[in-house]
Structures are given as C-alpha cells and as structure tokens.
Amino acid sequence: NISMCLGSLIEDSREANVSGAGIVEPSAKAQTVFGVLILLAGLTGVLGNGLALQAFYACKALRKPKHYLVVNLSITDGLLCVVFCPVTVWASFAHSWTFGKPGLDMIGFSVGVMVIVLMTTQLAIAVQRLAVSIKPLQAAVYITHGRVLLTAATTWIYSALLMLPPLLGWNRFILDHSGVSVTFDYLARDDLS
C-alpha cells in the first residue's frame, strides 16, 4: 500500500520533474514521505541495535569470540542510523541538500565506509559459519578473541581504503537522484573515474 502511494506521488509529478538529462526528480511530497520513512527506519535501527548491544553486554554467555562479528554489525548499523538518517531526514523535509560540499564529502565517506563494513562483516560471518559447519573442531580452536577482533578491524580498514579515493579527488561524492542522499559518482565517464 505504501509503494502504491509513493508510486502515485511520483507519477503525479513525473511531467513537472523531468530534468534535462531525462531523470525524474521526486516531488516535494515524495521527498517528505521518504523523510518520514527514513526517520522511522532510523529510530527502529537505533532501538534494535541498541537492544542487541545491551543483550550482548548483559548476557555473559554471548560474550564469546563467535559473537564479536555480530556486535561489529550492530555497532556499524547503529552508527549508520545515527549518521545517515538525521541528515537524510533533514534534507528530505527541506527538499534540498543544505550541507554543502563538505557535507557531501563527510556523509558520503562515512556512510560509504559503514555500508562496506556491513557487507564485509556479513561476509566474514558467513565464512565463520561455513568453517564451523565444515570443520567444527578446527573452527573451535581457530575462532579466537584476537583473530575475530583482527577480522573486525580489517573490515573497517578495508572499507576506509575503498572510500578514500573519492574523498581525495579520484571520483567524487554527489547527490543521488532523490536530491537528499549522497553516493559516489558511479556514472562519471572521465578517465580518472
């Protein structure tokens, strides 16, 4: 039902919002609805990840190396909700990006890093679970406090290294088609990009 409402909001303004490149820019109503949905998702994400971290802290049985990557996932997702959601909600309600080029770079870099950390942490969890299912005795010895913390740190270092080039001028961070969210310029066709 929500997608039908969003679709009708975009359809109603499709003719008026076609840019020179043929890209349909969302109407103010669609941006407001998007802002409300992101606000709800952000609040839910902060609450859910906060509860997960509280459970990890309160329950000694969960404080084992095999759960550290899940904690990394919860911390990263909570941070993503705290960084991305307020800025996007503000821009959605203002119907424009009000944070300038420094805001583009800061939000683009930090959100990019956190999204890649989420993906690589999920990959590390999958590899860890596969190792446990294939060779459970060896995995029990191999999954140690130090190795799992090193894996979590590696996800952050890897992600930061991947997002540094656009921050340093090799490609760039731009607003996406919604006009209120940041991404790297994946459509750039210049030689450096």
Phi, psi and chi 1 to 4 in degrees:
 res  aa     phi    psi   chi1   chi2   chi3   chi4
   1 ASN       -  -40.3 -162.8    7.9      -      -
   2 ILE   -65.0  -41.5  -69.9  174.2      -      -
   3 SER   -65.0  -33.4   63.4      -      -      -
   4 MET   -66.7  -40.6  -70.4  174.2   54.7      -
   5 CYS   -64.6  -45.9  -68.8      -      -      -
   6 LEU   -62.2  -41.8  -77.4  175.1      -      -
   7 GLY   -60.9  -41.8      -      -      -      -
   8 SER   -69.0  -34.7   67.9      -      -      -
   9 LEU   -63.5  -41.9  -74.0  173.4      -      -
  10 ILE   -72.3  -40.8  -67.6  171.6      -      -
  11 GLU   -62.1  -41.7  -72.2  -63.8  -34.9      -
  12 ASP   -60.4  -31.0  -68.2  -16.2      -      -
  13 SER  -107.6    8.6   60.9      -      -      -
  14 ARG   -59.0  -45.2 -172.6  173.1  -63.3  -85.8
  15 GLU   -64.5  -40.4  -64.2  -63.9  -37.6      -
  16 ALA   -77.1  -18.4      -      -      -      -
  17 ASN  -112.4   19.8  -67.1  -35.0      -      -
  18 VAL   -80.6  121.5  175.2      -      -      -
  19 SER   -82.7  175.7   69.1      -      -      -
  20 GLY   -61.7  -27.4      -      -      -      -
  21 ALA   -86.4    1.7      -      -      -      -
  22 GLY    83.3   11.5      -      -      -      -
  23 ILE   -90.8  130.6  -62.4  169.1      -      -
  24 VAL   -81.3  120.5  176.9      -      -      -
  25 GLU   -91.0  135.9  -63.0  170.7    6.3      -
  26 PRO   -68.3  150.9   17.1  -23.1      -      -
  27 SER   -73.8  169.3   68.2      -      -      -
  28 ALA   -62.5  -36.4      -      -      -      -
  29 LYS   -63.7  -44.8  -72.8 -179.4 -167.3  177.2
  30 ALA   -63.6  -39.7      -      -      -      -
  31 GLN   -65.2  -38.0  -74.2  179.5  -26.2      -
  32 THR   -65.8  -44.3  -58.9      -      -      -
  33 VAL   -61.7  -42.8  170.3      -      -      -
  34 PHE   -59.5  -42.9 -180.0   69.7      -      -
  35 GLY   -62.0  -42.0      -      -      -      -
  36 VAL   -64.7  -43.3  168.8      -      -      -
  37 LEU   -64.8  -40.9  -67.1  174.1      -      -
  38 ILE   -66.4  -37.7  -68.1  -64.7      -      -
  39 LEU   -60.8  -46.2  177.1   64.2      -      -
  40 LEU   -64.0  -42.3  -67.0  173.1      -      -
  41 ALA   -64.6  -39.9      -      -      -      -
  42 GLY   -65.1  -45.4      -      -      -      -
  43 LEU   -62.7  -42.9  -67.8  173.2      -      -
  44 THR   -63.8  -40.9  -55.9      -      -      -
  45 GLY   -65.3  -43.1      -      -      -      -
  46 VAL   -65.0  -44.5  167.8      -      -      -
  47 LEU   -64.8  -48.8  178.6   65.3      -      -
  48 GLY   -62.9  -45.7      -      -      -      -
  49 ASN   -70.6  -33.8  -72.3  -62.1      -      -
  50 GLY   -63.0  -41.7      -      -      -      -
  51 LEU   -65.4  -39.2  -72.2  172.4      -      -
  52 ALA   -63.8  -42.7      -      -      -      -
  53 LEU   -67.7  -37.5  -68.9  171.4      -      -
  54 GLN   -64.4  -40.1 -165.2  -82.9  -27.9      -
  55 ALA   -64.1  -41.6      -      -      -      -
  56 PHE   -62.0  -41.2  179.8   78.4      -      -
  57 TYR   -69.6  -40.6  176.9   75.5      -      -
  58 ALA   -78.6  -29.8      -      -      -      -
  59 CYS  -103.7  111.5 -176.4      -      -      -
  60 LYS   -62.8  -29.9  -75.2 -169.9  175.0 -170.0
  61 ALA   -64.5  -23.7      -      -      -      -
  62 LEU   -86.0  -12.4  -66.7  176.9      -      -
  63 ARG   -83.7   60.2  -68.5 -171.9 -140.3  155.3
  64 LYS  -122.8  154.4  -65.1 -177.9 -179.6  174.0
  65 PRO   -54.7  -31.7  -28.0   35.0      -      -
  66 LYS   -66.2  -14.8   66.4  180.0 -178.2  177.5
  67 HIS  -102.4   -4.8  -62.3  -66.0      -      -
  68 TYR   -62.1  -37.1  -70.3  175.4      -      -
  69 LEU   -68.5  -32.2  -67.7  175.5      -      -
  70 VAL   -66.8  -37.0  175.5      -      -      -
  71 VAL   -64.5  -42.8  170.8      -      -      -
  72 ASN   -57.9  -41.8 -169.6   41.1      -      -
  73 LEU   -62.2  -46.0 -152.7   58.3      -      -
  74 SER   -65.9  -42.3  -71.0      -      -      -
  75 ILE   -62.9  -46.8  -70.0  170.2      -      -
  76 THR   -64.4  -45.0  -53.0      -      -      -
  77 ASP   -65.1  -39.8 -164.6   35.2      -      -
  78 GLY   -62.8  -43.9      -      -      -      -
  79 LEU   -62.0  -40.0  -76.8  172.9      -      -
  80 LEU   -61.0  -42.6 -175.4   61.4      -      -
  81 CYS   -63.9  -38.6  -69.5      -      -      -
  82 VAL   -72.4  -35.1  167.8      -      -      -
  83 VAL   -86.9  -49.9  170.8      -      -      -
  84 PHE   -75.5  -46.7  172.0   75.5      -      -
  85 CYS   -64.0  -48.7  -66.5      -      -      -
  86 PRO   -60.9  -40.8  -22.2   31.3      -      -
  87 VAL   -66.3  -44.2  171.5      -      -      -
  88 THR   -68.2  -40.1  -56.1      -      -      -
  89 VAL   -63.1  -45.6  168.3      -      -      -
  90 TRP   -58.4  -48.8  176.8  -90.9      -      -
  91 ALA   -64.4  -35.3      -      -      -      -
  92 SER   -65.9  -44.1  -65.5      -      -      -
  93 PHE   -72.3  -30.4  -68.5  158.5      -      -
  94 ALA   -81.7  -13.6      -      -      -      -
  95 HIS    63.1   23.5  -52.5  -60.8      -      -
  96 SER  -166.9  163.9   66.5      -      -      -
  97 TRP   -82.8  121.1 -176.2 -101.3      -      -
  98 THR  -111.8   10.5   59.2      -      -      -
  99 PHE  -105.3    1.7  -56.0  102.5      -      -
 100 GLY    66.5 -172.0      -      -      -      -
 101 LYS   -64.9  -41.2  176.0   75.1  170.3  123.3
 102 PRO   -60.5  -37.4  -23.2   32.1      -      -
 103 GLY   -65.5  -39.6      -      -      -      -
 104 LEU   -58.6  -48.2  -82.0  174.2      -      -
 105 ASP   -66.1  -44.8  -70.4  -19.2      -      -
 106 MET   -65.7  -49.4 -177.1 -177.0   73.2      -
 107 ILE   -69.8  -42.2  -64.0  -61.2      -      -
 108 GLY   -59.4  -46.0      -      -      -      -
 109 PHE   -66.5  -50.9  177.0   76.2      -      -
 110 SER   -66.5  -42.8   59.7      -      -      -
 111 VAL   -67.6  -40.2  168.6      -      -      -
 112 GLY   -60.1  -45.1      -      -      -      -
 113 VAL   -60.2  -48.1  166.5      -      -      -
 114 MET   -65.6  -37.5  -73.2 -177.3  -93.4      -
 115 VAL   -65.0  -41.9  167.4      -      -      -
 116 ILE   -68.5  -37.3  -65.0  170.0      -      -
 117 VAL   -59.7  -43.4  167.4      -      -      -
 118 LEU   -59.1  -45.4  -71.8  171.8      -      -
 119 MET   -66.8  -45.0  -70.4 -173.0  -69.6      -
 120 THR   -71.0  -30.9   53.5      -      -      -
 121 THR   -67.7  -40.1  -59.0      -      -      -
 122 GLN   -63.2  -38.3  -70.2  172.0   -8.7      -
 123 LEU   -62.6  -44.4  172.9   65.3      -      -
 124 ALA   -63.9  -38.6      -      -      -      -
 125 ILE   -63.6  -42.1  -69.8  170.0      -      -
 126 ALA   -63.5  -42.2      -      -      -      -
 127 VAL   -64.8  -41.7  169.1      -      -      -
 128 GLN   -61.7  -45.0 -177.6 -174.6   57.1      -
 129 ARG   -66.8  -35.9  -59.8  -61.5 -174.6 -120.4
 130 LEU   -65.0  -43.7  179.1   65.3      -      -
 131 ALA   -61.4  -40.0      -      -      -      -
 132 VAL   -66.2  -37.5  167.8      -      -      -
 133 SER   -76.9  -29.8   66.6      -      -      -
 134 ILE   -83.0  -49.3  -68.1  174.8      -      -
 135 LYS  -133.0   78.9  -63.0 -178.6  179.4 -179.7
 136 PRO   -61.7  -36.7   13.7  -20.4      -      -
 137 LEU   -70.9  -41.5  -63.9  177.7      -      -
 138 GLN   -68.7  -37.8  -73.2  178.6  -12.8      -
 139 ALA   -65.7  -35.2      -      -      -      -
 140 ALA   -62.6  -33.5      -      -      -      -
 141 VAL   -81.6  -35.1  173.5      -      -      -
 142 TYR   -77.5  -33.1 -173.2   74.8      -      -
 143 ILE   -81.9   91.3  -60.9  173.6      -      -
 144 THR  -111.4  166.1   64.1      -      -      -
 145 HIS   -53.4  -51.9  175.5   79.3      -      -
 146 GLY   -64.7  -43.0      -      -      -      -
 147 ARG   -67.0  -40.0  -75.7 -173.1  176.3  134.7
 148 VAL   -71.5  -38.7  177.5      -      -      -
 149 LEU   -64.7  -38.3  -72.8  178.8      -      -
 150 LEU   -63.2  -40.5  179.8   63.0      -      -
 151 THR   -61.9  -44.8  -58.9      -      -      -
 152 ALA   -63.1  -43.1      -      -      -      -
 153 ALA   -64.0  -37.8      -      -      -      -
 154 THR   -63.6  -37.4  -58.7      -      -      -
 155 THR   -61.5  -38.4   64.7      -      -      -
 156 TRP   -70.9  -43.1  -77.5   93.3      -      -
 157 ILE   -65.3  -46.9  -66.7  166.3      -      -
 158 TYR   -57.2  -45.8  171.7   76.0      -      -
 159 SER   -65.9  -42.5  -58.2      -      -      -
 160 ALA   -63.7  -40.6      -      -      -      -
 161 LEU   -64.5  -35.4  -71.2  174.4      -      -
 162 LEU   -70.6  -30.3  -81.2 -179.7      -      -
 163 MET   -95.3   -4.8  -66.8  -46.4  -66.0      -
 164 LEU   -67.6  -41.2  -92.2  176.8      -      -
 165 PRO   -54.2  -48.0  -29.9   37.4      -      -
 166 PRO   -63.1  -30.9  -19.7   28.6      -      -
 167 LEU   -69.8  -31.6 -169.1   63.8      -      -
 168 LEU   -95.3    8.1  -60.9  175.2      -      -
 169 GLY   103.8   -3.9      -      -      -      -
 170 TRP   -92.9   95.7 -171.9    0.5      -      -
 171 ASN    76.5 -163.7 -159.5  -70.6      -      -
 172 ARG  -164.5  167.9   63.1 -169.4  174.7  135.7
 173 PHE   -98.0  135.6  -66.0  108.6      -      -
 174 ILE  -135.7  168.9   59.1  168.2      -      -
 175 LEU   -75.5  142.2  -72.8  175.1      -      -
 176 ASP   -79.5 -174.5   68.9    0.1      -      -
 177 HIS   -66.5  -18.8  -60.7  -50.9      -      -
 178 SER   -73.3  -21.7   70.2      -      -      -
 179 GLY    80.8    3.0      -      -      -      -
 180 VAL  -131.6    2.0  -63.8      -      -      -
 181 SER  -132.2  152.7 -174.6      -      -      -
 182 VAL  -108.6  144.6 -177.8      -      -      -
 183 THR  -148.3  172.0 -175.1      -      -      -
 184 PHE   -83.4  159.7   60.9   93.6      -      -
 185 ASP   -80.0   83.0 -168.8   -0.9      -      -
 186 TYR   -79.0   -6.4   55.0   87.4      -      -
 187 LEU   -99.6    0.1  -65.0  175.9      -      -
 188 ALA   -62.4  139.6      -      -      -      -
 189 ARG  -118.2    8.5  -63.3 -165.7 -178.2  -87.8
 190 ASP   -72.8  160.4   59.8  -52.6      -      -
 191 ASP   -60.6  -39.3  -67.7  -20.7      -      -
 192 LEU   -64.9  -40.2 -168.4   57.5      -      -
 193 SER   -70.4      -  -65.4      -      -      -
